[in-house]
Amino acid sequence: MLSTCWKRSPIITLALLFLCISCSKKEMTPEEILAKQCTDAQQGTLDLTAYDSSDAQRNTYLFTCAIDGISNGITENKIEKKVELANYFLEQPIEVNYLDENQETLLLAVTQSKMPKQWKYSAADTLMMNGVDIGAKNAQGFTAQVIAAHSGDSQLASLIGHFLGDD
């Protein structure tokens, strides 16, 4: 049938093909775009060249995505990219006292993340310098300092304690 149409009117056939292709492409909703950006940040593949960093809430959410999802077997290159993404978001406007779906702050998220330790110290310091609620507790009633101590990260626990005045 397409060949018959092509023979009769190639311009109309091309126009109809273009229309069909255009109609089949579904536009993504803002929620779908954000979900894809989160997945890309978790995988260390988020492209920041076209990213609009003016939305503090979006930056904060994508920061939590970037520090999430590190598991055994992840390549060093992916970890470096995730660190780069997380640092990028820390340099943008963010909501330091943002609460995730588990009612945890960014400091709690950083403390519990599997990001490299040196990065965690730097990120925690940045968040605390910018007013994060250092004494916030997770759903189990633990602060970031207690979580750091229980996980064996005495340096992070000490850093948090310093900001709390526990010196």
C-alpha atoms as one frame of an Amber mdcrd trajectory, in Angstrom:
protein
   0.000   0.000   0.000   2.827   2.395   0.869   4.442   1.757  -2.501   1.127
   2.521  -4.217   0.831   5.799  -2.291   4.464   6.628  -3.040   3.896   6.203
  -6.758   0.805   8.425  -6.682   2.054  11.205  -4.408   5.495  10.946  -2.819
   5.174  14.303  -1.043   1.909  13.372   0.676   3.333   9.954   1.587   6.387
  11.561   3.172   4.183  14.036   5.035   2.023  11.209   6.386   5.088   9.209
   7.432   6.496  12.241   9.249   3.131  12.814  10.935   2.967   9.179  12.058
   6.502   9.291  13.442   5.820  12.598  15.208   2.589  11.309  16.720   4.240
   8.143  17.980   6.792  10.099  20.046   5.263  10.678  23.458   6.327  13.805
  25.315   7.655  13.086  28.795   5.873  14.629  31.768   7.908  16.690  34.254
   7.660  13.777  36.703   9.006  11.349  34.100  11.870  13.720  33.275  12.781
  14.017  36.968  12.600  10.232  37.425  14.907   9.740  34.430  17.310  12.380
  35.748  17.342  10.597  39.129  18.098   7.253  37.492  20.846   8.864  35.424
  22.311  10.494  38.575  22.238   7.138  40.406  24.113   5.563  37.509  26.541
   8.469  37.220  25.381   9.268  33.694  23.382  12.478  34.179  24.306  15.005
  31.496  24.699  18.394  33.144  25.290  20.345  29.941  21.580  20.960  29.414
  20.626  20.993  33.101  18.898  24.061  34.572  20.319  24.404  38.087  18.074
  27.226  39.281  15.570  24.972  41.100  16.866  24.300  44.629  14.330  21.563
  45.305  15.254  19.684  42.102  18.980  20.127  42.858  18.471  18.726  46.338
  16.495  15.733  45.101  19.061  14.953  42.404  21.846  15.291  44.994  20.203
  12.491  46.982  19.907  10.444  43.780  23.598  10.955  42.984  24.734   9.671
  46.385  22.372   6.705  46.247  22.860   3.455  44.410  26.480   2.525  45.063
  26.845  -1.214  45.374  29.580  -3.789  45.149  30.911  -4.101  41.637  30.411
  -0.461  40.627  33.369   0.787  38.642  35.763   3.405  39.954  34.854   5.568
  36.953  31.145   5.499  37.932  31.991   6.418  41.524  34.086   9.346  40.306
  31.215  10.510  38.089  28.755  10.222  40.995  31.141  12.255  43.192  31.360
  14.848  40.409  27.555  15.004  40.157  27.083  15.218  43.927  29.673  17.995
  44.170  27.968  19.860  41.351  24.658  19.780  43.219  26.320  20.842  46.481
  27.581  23.952  44.657  24.068  24.843  43.430  21.197  26.265  45.435  19.873
  23.417  47.586  17.511  23.025  50.520  19.872  21.932  53.302  17.037  20.821
  55.568  15.244  18.868  52.857  13.549  15.710  54.114  13.361  12.691  51.832
  10.495  10.197  51.695  11.900   8.574  54.864  11.963  11.953  56.650  15.759
  11.983  56.644  17.922  15.064  56.106  20.776  15.410  53.637  23.287  14.944
  56.458  21.676  11.632  57.390  21.700  10.620  53.700  25.394  11.510  53.345
  26.277   9.659  56.552  24.497   6.507  55.394  25.705   6.669  51.791  28.335
   4.363  50.374  30.184   7.284  48.785  33.957   7.506  49.407  34.802   8.501
  52.988  36.805  11.597  52.074  33.891  12.848  50.008  31.482  12.174  52.888
  33.624  14.303  55.228  33.708  17.167  52.758  29.986  16.952  51.961  29.022
  16.736  55.653  31.220  19.738  56.406  29.629  21.728  53.558  26.111  20.856
  54.708  26.859  21.710  58.342  28.495  25.000  57.353  25.305  25.811  55.443
  22.951  25.162  58.337  21.749  21.580  58.029  19.917  20.350  61.136  22.796
  18.435  62.741  20.649  16.981  65.513  17.897  15.639  63.228  16.986  12.010
  63.870  15.955   9.298  61.461  12.843   7.149  61.895  14.718   4.912  64.360
  15.691   7.926  66.479  19.371   8.057  65.498  21.310  11.203  64.579  23.943
  11.322  61.840  26.635  11.325  64.527  25.290   8.118  66.107  24.940   6.446
  62.688  28.529   7.388  61.781  29.819   6.035  65.106  27.821   2.794  64.808
  29.119   2.245  61.281  32.691   2.587  62.513  33.366   5.978  60.950  34.815
   7.716  63.984  36.255  10.541  61.871  32.815  11.504  60.530  31.268  11.103
  63.999  33.982  13.378  65.393  33.448  15.966  62.644  29.714  16.070  63.395
  30.448  16.193  67.116  32.730  19.189  66.526  29.821  21.077  64.931  27.586
  20.058  67.823  30.149  21.378  70.292  31.059  17.942  71.671  34.803  18.697
  71.627
